[in-house]
């Protein structure tokens, strides 16, 4: 396997693990455990996140990690390559970014630095980060951190943003959008607006679920941005990309893949199958054939805040970067204190990771944005396939040539 394929599989594997973790658990007679339910995004709340955003943020942390912390990060990311080959990200820290780490961030992530004081002007620092978030996501996301997130234990703030806007290659006709019934997992019926039509689409009918591909017009592209800060002062970086008008890359091809279980309550079982491995997912996509599809898909808008991704990453096996005692992130920052000995003893660790994503889907296409912030302290289908998404489903927005999953989510109630 070449390096590009290995990197793709590593990113996809992380995306699938996160998608499985955020899916609602199977319904049981006694109900789901409250703590597990909140962690996995179950109930009737919709979920959306950007796997490539999370992967990029953690890859940048890996660029400043050493020893066992680096090894665990690379294993978690599925990265056989150097951590400096991470996808574009934006970072923020406090005064003390190591020169080598700053060089990696600037050279690999094409960022520019400017300073701000977290210790003396936390409100101004938070405002700067959140204003950057708004610009990076074309105002879809207004903020990612608050002043309450900045305290004496925080050495660094790492923020990453991805913004995507794509028009359907074959738009839905607005006068064919109707109100219809959507059956939630708890049996409640809601009344969202459904986009409908007959289209020639790639579709696969698998054992227990269907998947349809909705391609975007060529030129749809995510624009990502990055920022960095360190102790005492902060270095904020801004990509040269313009989020509201990304450059058209003819070498990219984006599509939304909608995975629909046959059974109204079959989301959990389907997600377990689809997320089993990158090879299984790629195998399903390889089965897709062009068919005439009678499609019925609800319009939806998801705003999902993964307020503390740290706990869930720890549950999935990434623990060392968050450990005050064991984290080795000295390659990321040089803490500057009056007492050199105290400075040497001061730990640098990831105290919190937050992620927020917004995804809008309508007749014209999709608009999506995500920000990650880390704080340091089968048979042949019939000629016409009916694809009626009137019960919970999963979606991936993928760049097909690279296989990277840019956004993913579970729609449990389109009216929310």
DOZA-412046 format. One record per residue (C-alpha): residue in three letters; x, y, z. Coordinates in Angstrom, 3 decimals. Each point is the difference from the previous one (the first is absolute). Layout:
% residues N
ALA	X	Y	Z .
...
% end
This chain:
% residues 416
UNK	0.000	0.000	0.000 .
UNK	1.451	3.379	-0.978 .
UNK	0.204	2.940	2.403 .
UNK	-3.009	1.803	-1.501 .
UNK	-2.231	-3.071	0.313 .
UNK	1.209	-0.621	3.548 .
UNK	-0.715	3.609	0.973 .
UNK	-3.468	-0.222	-1.558 .
UNK	-0.761	-3.223	1.858 .
UNK	1.201	1.557	3.255 .
UNK	-2.271	3.007	-0.425 .
UNK	-2.929	-2.183	-1.047 .
UNK	0.498	-2.386	2.917 .
UNK	-0.123	2.920	2.454 .
UNK	-3.101	1.396	-1.727 .
UNK	-1.769	-3.356	0.289 .
UNK	0.940	-0.434	3.664 .
UNK	-1.346	3.449	0.823 .
UNK	-3.177	-0.609	-2.040 .
UNK	-0.616	-3.254	1.859 .
UNK	0.683	1.642	3.359 .
UNK	-2.496	2.793	-0.702 .
UNK	-2.748	-2.281	-1.305 .
UNK	-2.902	-0.750	2.342 .
UNK	0.392	-3.378	1.713 .
UNK	-2.481	-2.794	-0.696 .
UNK	-3.300	0.428	1.808 .
UNK	-0.220	-2.187	3.084 .
UNK	-2.819	-0.828	2.351 .
UNK	1.605	1.972	2.795 .
UNK	1.092	2.918	-2.168 .
UNK	3.503	1.299	-0.566 .
UNK	2.303	1.060	2.799 .
UNK	-0.300	3.783	0.360 .
UNK	3.745	0.612	-0.016 .
UNK	0.553	-2.264	-2.990 .
UNK	-3.013	1.519	-1.729 .
UNK	1.346	3.522	0.280 .
UNK	3.441	-1.125	-1.132 .
UNK	-1.293	-1.776	-3.075 .
UNK	-2.472	2.641	-1.121 .
UNK	-2.998	-2.295	0.292 .
UNK	-3.584	0.896	0.744 .
UNK	-1.533	2.031	-2.793 .
UNK	2.753	2.573	-0.429 .
UNK	1.698	0.288	-3.366 .
UNK	3.776	-0.360	-0.246 .
UNK	2.488	1.571	-2.407 .
UNK	3.773	0.229	0.133 .
UNK	3.026	0.405	-2.237 .
UNK	2.356	-2.989	0.216 .
UNK	2.629	1.779	-2.073 .
UNK	-0.135	2.964	2.393 .
UNK	0.510	-2.195	3.069 .
UNK	2.735	-1.969	-1.755 .
UNK	1.820	3.183	-1.061 .
UNK	-0.107	1.494	3.496 .
UNK	1.383	-3.166	1.598 .
UNK	2.637	-0.327	-2.723 .
UNK	1.256	3.481	0.818 .
UNK	0.212	-0.989	3.674 .
UNK	2.041	-3.005	-1.127 .
UNK	2.448	2.393	-1.646 .
UNK	0.879	1.257	3.485 .
UNK	-0.217	-3.339	1.811 .
UNK	2.890	-2.226	1.002 .
UNK	0.575	-3.542	1.263 .
UNK	-2.971	-2.139	0.997 .
UNK	-2.408	2.912	-0.514 .
UNK	1.063	0.313	-3.628 .
UNK	-0.196	-3.761	-0.520 .
UNK	-3.528	-0.121	1.413 .
UNK	-1.133	2.956	-2.106 .
UNK	1.399	-1.480	-3.206 .
UNK	-1.555	-3.389	0.744 .
UNK	-3.355	1.639	0.786 .
UNK	0.156	2.019	-3.216 .
UNK	1.048	-3.037	-1.997 .
UNK	2.969	2.012	-1.234 .
UNK	2.922	-1.961	-1.410 .
UNK	1.437	3.295	-1.186 .
UNK	1.509	3.024	1.706 .
UNK	-2.406	2.066	2.124 .
UNK	1.043	3.020	-2.037 .
UNK	-1.941	-1.387	-2.963 .
UNK	-3.308	0.807	1.716 .
UNK	-2.802	1.630	-1.928 .
UNK	-0.379	3.771	0.233 .
UNK	-1.025	1.263	3.452 .
UNK	-0.129	3.176	2.028 .
UNK	1.555	0.300	3.435 .
UNK	0.022	2.315	2.962 .
UNK	2.284	-0.030	3.053 .
UNK	1.419	2.079	2.793 .
UNK	3.448	1.592	0.121 .
UNK	2.603	-2.735	-0.306 .
UNK	-0.442	-1.702	-3.368 .
UNK	3.249	-1.815	-0.679 .
UNK	1.829	1.301	-3.049 .
UNK	0.090	-3.464	-1.592 .
UNK	-3.723	-0.483	0.536 .
UNK	-0.694	3.488	-1.325 .
UNK	2.030	-0.870	-3.108 .
UNK	-1.967	-3.210	-0.553 .
UNK	-3.282	1.844	0.358 .
UNK	1.087	2.785	-2.330 .
UNK	1.741	-2.118	-2.625 .
UNK	-2.479	-2.873	-0.146 .
UNK	-3.187	1.873	0.804 .
UNK	0.828	3.260	-1.801 .
UNK	-0.922	2.184	2.977 .
UNK	0.922	3.490	1.126 .
UNK	0.541	0.912	3.669 .
UNK	-1.049	2.934	2.120 .
UNK	-0.050	0.373	3.779 .
UNK	-2.576	0.566	2.714 .
UNK	0.175	-0.336	3.783 .
UNK	-2.058	-2.772	1.621 .
UNK	1.248	0.773	3.503 .
UNK	-0.595	3.764	-0.050 .
UNK	-2.780	0.319	-2.568 .
UNK	-1.989	-3.256	-0.076 .
UNK	-3.131	1.736	-1.308 .
UNK	1.899	1.476	-2.944 .
UNK	1.639	-3.353	-0.742 .
UNK	-3.319	-1.854	0.040 .
UNK	-1.584	2.682	-2.164 .
UNK	2.816	-0.288	-2.544 .
UNK	-0.355	-3.791	-0.218 .
UNK	-3.780	0.124	-0.324 .
UNK	0.138	2.753	-2.623 .
UNK	2.412	-2.155	-1.937 .
UNK	-2.404	-2.944	0.334 .
UNK	-2.844	2.089	-1.419 .
UNK	2.081	1.056	-2.972 .
UNK	1.426	-3.464	-0.609 .
UNK	-3.490	-1.530	-0.080 .
UNK	-1.756	2.827	-1.883 .
UNK	-1.970	0.885	3.175 .
UNK	-1.487	-3.495	0.356 .
UNK	1.754	-0.386	3.366 .
UNK	0.136	3.023	2.272 .
UNK	2.280	-1.253	2.766 .
UNK	1.929	-3.031	1.197 .
UNK	1.434	1.071	3.383 .
UNK	-0.922	2.350	2.841 .
UNK	1.960	1.883	2.654 .
UNK	-0.929	-2.784	2.436 .
UNK	2.117	-2.379	-2.093 .
UNK	3.128	2.087	0.634 .
UNK	1.489	-0.599	3.434 .
UNK	3.377	-0.375	1.666 .
UNK	0.345	-3.635	-1.064 .
UNK	-0.386	0.711	-3.700 .
UNK	3.282	0.201	-1.885 .
UNK	-1.302	-0.175	-3.550 .
UNK	-3.124	0.419	-2.049 .
UNK	-0.077	-1.935	-3.263 .
UNK	-2.826	0.870	-2.376 .
UNK	-0.820	-1.505	-3.379 .
UNK	-2.765	0.929	-2.427 .
UNK	-1.417	-1.505	-3.181 .
UNK	-2.677	1.645	-2.122 .
UNK	-1.764	-1.706	-2.893 .
UNK	-2.594	1.275	-2.433 .
UNK	-1.151	-2.102	-2.916 .
UNK	-2.799	0.204	-2.561 .
UNK	-1.641	-3.223	-1.099 .
UNK	0.961	-1.123	-3.478 .
UNK	-3.714	-0.731	-0.418 .
UNK	-1.921	2.415	2.266 .
UNK	-3.387	-0.883	1.423 .
UNK	-2.973	1.957	-1.320 .
UNK	-1.449	2.189	2.732 .
UNK	-3.635	-0.467	-1.024 .
UNK	0.473	-3.758	0.426 .
UNK	0.863	0.450	3.683 .
UNK	-2.811	-1.203	2.238 .
UNK	-0.765	-0.477	3.677 .
UNK	0.112	-3.648	0.996 .
UNK	0.233	-2.365	2.945 .
UNK	3.374	-0.854	1.554 .
UNK	0.105	-2.850	2.525 .
UNK	2.437	0.607	2.845 .
UNK	1.705	-2.787	1.928 .
UNK	-2.361	0.505	2.944 .
UNK	-3.048	-0.448	-2.239 .
UNK	-0.972	3.667	-0.080 .
UNK	-0.997	1.258	-3.457 .
UNK	1.200	3.451	-1.073 .
UNK	-0.832	1.992	-3.142 .
UNK	3.086	1.288	-1.831 .
UNK	0.163	1.288	-3.558 .
UNK	1.051	-2.728	-2.441 .
UNK	1.878	0.631	-3.229 .
UNK	-1.302	-2.416	-2.624 .
UNK	0.624	-1.008	-3.580 .
UNK	1.085	-2.631	-2.514 .
UNK	3.739	0.106	-0.653 .
UNK	2.678	-2.134	-1.601 .
UNK	2.293	-0.608	2.964 .
UNK	2.608	-2.458	1.168 .
UNK	-1.639	-2.322	2.510 .
UNK	0.790	-3.272	1.756 .
UNK	-2.560	-2.294	1.612 .
UNK	1.795	-1.977	2.695 .
UNK	-1.216	-2.502	2.551 .
UNK	-1.896	2.179	2.481 .
UNK	0.599	3.439	-1.480 .
UNK	0.281	2.128	-3.125 .
UNK	2.467	2.739	-0.868 .
UNK	-0.446	2.718	-2.601 .
UNK	2.555	2.493	-1.303 .
UNK	-0.934	3.645	-0.520 .
UNK	2.885	1.609	-1.905 .
UNK	0.902	3.663	0.262 .
UNK	0.875	2.240	-2.903 .
UNK	3.721	-0.060	-0.824 .
UNK	1.789	2.748	1.862 .
UNK	-1.701	-0.578	3.359 .
UNK	2.780	0.107	2.556 .
UNK	0.635	0.402	3.701 .
UNK	2.126	2.922	1.122 .
UNK	1.869	-0.577	3.241 .
UNK	1.757	2.393	2.346 .
UNK	2.366	-0.250	2.953 .
UNK	1.216	1.898	3.086 .
UNK	2.595	-0.261	2.739 .
UNK	0.642	1.543	3.432 .
UNK	2.376	-0.459	2.919 .
UNK	0.461	0.887	3.644 .
UNK	-0.075	3.735	0.769 .
UNK	-0.396	0.986	-3.639 .
UNK	-1.755	-1.680	-2.853 .
UNK	0.835	-0.540	-3.621 .
UNK	-3.088	-0.071	-2.168 .
UNK	0.386	-1.387	-3.455 .
UNK	-2.227	0.551	-2.966 .
UNK	-0.027	-2.015	-3.170 .
UNK	0.419	1.746	-3.299 .
UNK	-3.105	-1.860	-1.176 .
UNK	-3.198	2.052	-0.214 .
UNK	-2.852	-2.010	1.565 .
UNK	-2.813	1.791	-1.796 .
UNK	1.602	-0.463	-3.419 .
UNK	2.255	-3.072	-0.004 .
UNK	2.132	-0.662	-3.025 .
UNK	-1.452	-2.524	-2.405 .
UNK	2.044	-3.168	-0.087 .
UNK	-0.833	-2.052	-3.053 .
UNK	1.798	-2.918	1.611 .
UNK	-2.664	-0.417	2.677 .
UNK	-3.447	-1.534	-0.078 .
UNK	-2.407	0.262	2.937 .
UNK	-3.175	-1.968	0.651 .
UNK	-2.406	-0.637	2.844 .
UNK	-0.645	-3.672	0.702 .
UNK	-3.254	-0.685	1.856 .
UNK	-0.223	-3.348	1.805 .
UNK	-3.587	-1.068	0.736 .
UNK	-0.877	-3.120	2.021 .
UNK	-2.852	-2.099	-1.351 .
UNK	-1.604	-0.171	3.447 .
UNK	-1.178	3.266	1.601 .
UNK	1.826	-0.962	3.200 .
UNK	3.027	-1.477	-1.709 .
UNK	2.433	2.920	0.219 .
UNK	2.233	-1.482	2.699 .
UNK	0.338	-3.355	-1.762 .
UNK	0.755	1.709	-3.302 .
UNK	2.606	2.301	1.553 .
UNK	1.715	-2.997	1.600 .
UNK	0.281	-1.588	-3.445 .
UNK	1.084	3.092	-1.930 .
UNK	2.592	1.057	2.575 .
UNK	1.508	-3.469	0.411 .
UNK	3.041	0.911	-2.107 .
UNK	1.091	2.302	-2.822 .
UNK	0.149	-3.065	-2.263 .
UNK	-3.684	-0.755	0.617 .
UNK	-0.989	3.596	-0.741 .
UNK	2.050	0.096	-3.193 .
UNK	-1.500	-3.362	-0.978 .
UNK	-3.526	1.369	0.387 .
UNK	0.819	3.064	-2.080 .
UNK	1.524	-2.222	-2.685 .
UNK	-3.359	-1.791	-0.304 .
UNK	-1.815	3.179	-1.017 .
UNK	-1.578	0.019	-3.466 .
UNK	-1.936	2.672	-1.870 .
UNK	-3.732	-0.613	0.295 .
UNK	-3.180	1.986	-0.308 .
UNK	-0.758	1.052	3.571 .
UNK	-3.244	1.262	1.453 .
UNK	1.464	2.004	2.846 .
UNK	-1.618	1.594	3.023 .
UNK	2.485	1.754	2.267 .
UNK	-0.818	2.459	2.787 .
UNK	1.493	3.463	0.112 .
UNK	2.014	0.357	3.162 .
UNK	2.276	2.319	1.911 .
UNK	2.238	-1.315	2.757 .
UNK	1.922	2.043	2.529 .
UNK	1.908	-2.398	2.227 .
UNK	2.370	0.981	2.793 .
UNK	2.331	-2.737	1.212 .
UNK	0.822	1.972	3.121 .
UNK	2.693	-2.254	1.392 .
UNK	1.437	-2.335	-2.580 .
UNK	2.755	-0.827	2.488 .
UNK	-2.116	-2.499	1.930 .
UNK	-1.078	-1.820	-3.137 .
UNK	3.494	-0.085	-1.474 .
UNK	1.222	-1.453	3.299 .
UNK	-2.694	-2.666	-0.167 .
UNK	1.186	-0.865	-3.495 .
UNK	3.580	-0.490	1.171 .
UNK	1.684	3.420	-0.235 .
UNK	0.988	0.815	3.584 .
UNK	3.639	1.108	0.262 .
UNK	-0.377	3.516	-1.510 .
UNK	-2.593	0.768	2.707 .
UNK	2.064	-1.267	2.933 .
UNK	1.629	2.651	2.188 .
UNK	2.502	-2.608	1.172 .
UNK	0.709	-1.907	-3.227 .
UNK	-0.506	2.422	-2.908 .
UNK	3.178	0.882	-1.894 .
UNK	-0.832	3.071	-2.093 .
UNK	3.150	2.004	0.691 .
UNK	0.721	0.072	-3.697 .
UNK	-3.053	2.197	-0.384 .
UNK	0.773	2.785	2.449 .
UNK	2.733	1.521	2.077 .
UNK	-1.546	1.218	3.243 .
UNK	1.630	3.228	1.090 .
UNK	-0.066	0.679	3.768 .
UNK	2.150	2.202	2.217 .
UNK	1.042	-3.148	1.845 .
UNK	1.771	-2.202	-2.553 .
UNK	-0.212	-3.040	2.268 .
UNK	-3.745	0.480	0.440 .
UNK	-0.327	0.403	-3.731 .
UNK	1.742	-3.312	-0.577 .
UNK	-2.358	-1.728	2.429 .
UNK	-3.173	1.533	-1.430 .
UNK	-1.900	-2.625	-2.003 .
UNK	-1.378	0.676	-3.449 .
UNK	-3.042	-2.085	-0.779 .
UNK	-3.249	0.162	-1.925 .
UNK	-2.599	1.084	2.546 .
UNK	-3.046	0.091	-2.252 .
UNK	-1.097	-0.662	-3.557 .
UNK	-3.200	1.517	-1.376 .
UNK	-1.571	-0.424	-3.408 .
UNK	-2.963	1.690	-1.653 .
UNK	-1.554	-0.634	-3.390 .
UNK	-2.861	1.507	-1.989 .
UNK	-1.458	-1.728	-3.069 .
UNK	-2.844	1.346	-2.150 .
UNK	-1.595	-2.077	-2.774 .
UNK	-2.707	1.344	-2.314 .
UNK	-1.159	-0.147	-3.623 .
UNK	3.037	1.918	-1.265 .
UNK	2.700	-1.920	1.830 .
UNK	1.965	-0.058	3.234 .
UNK	1.667	2.586	2.194 .
UNK	2.134	-1.286	2.826 .
UNK	2.597	1.190	2.475 .
UNK	1.915	-1.501	2.878 .
UNK	2.448	1.226	2.606 .
UNK	2.131	-2.034	2.368 .
UNK	1.650	1.671	2.963 .
UNK	2.435	-1.652	2.377 .
UNK	1.117	1.626	3.240 .
UNK	3.345	-1.163	1.502 .
UNK	-0.217	-0.303	3.828 .
UNK	-23.094	-29.967	-32.443 .
UNK	-1.551	-0.780	-3.159 .
UNK	-0.578	2.211	-3.006 .
UNK	-2.400	2.857	0.791 .
UNK	-3.159	0.498	-2.065 .
UNK	0.032	2.365	-2.990 .
UNK	-1.552	2.727	2.144 .
UNK	1.177	0.162	3.587 .
UNK	-2.155	1.645	2.657 .
UNK	2.123	1.909	2.480 .
UNK	-2.366	1.383	2.624 .
UNK	1.916	1.518	2.907 .
UNK	-2.972	0.278	2.342 .
UNK	1.894	-1.435	2.973 .
UNK	3.466	0.592	1.542 .
UNK	2.969	-0.193	-2.359 .
UNK	3.737	0.679	-0.188 .
UNK	1.878	2.198	-2.463 .
UNK	3.614	0.495	-1.062 .
UNK	1.298	2.868	-2.136 .
UNK	3.062	-1.406	-1.744 .
UNK	2.674	1.125	-2.391 .
UNK	-0.147	-3.028	-2.261 .
UNK	3.421	0.084	-1.624 .
UNK	1.831	0.009	3.328 .
UNK	-2.677	-1.865	1.972 .
UNK	0.094	2.594	2.804 .
UNK	-3.191	0.425	2.050 .
UNK	-0.383	3.748	0.489 .
UNK	-3.290	-0.043	1.934 .
UNK	-2.104	-2.762	1.546 .
UNK	-3.198	-0.143	1.995 .
UNK	-3.141	-1.770	1.142 .
UNK	-3.407	1.556	-0.704 .
UNK	-2.428	-1.153	2.692 .
UNK	-2.598	2.765	-0.343 .
UNK	0.186	2.456	-2.940 .
UNK	-2.313	2.457	1.753 .
UNK	2.521	0.643	2.791 .
% end
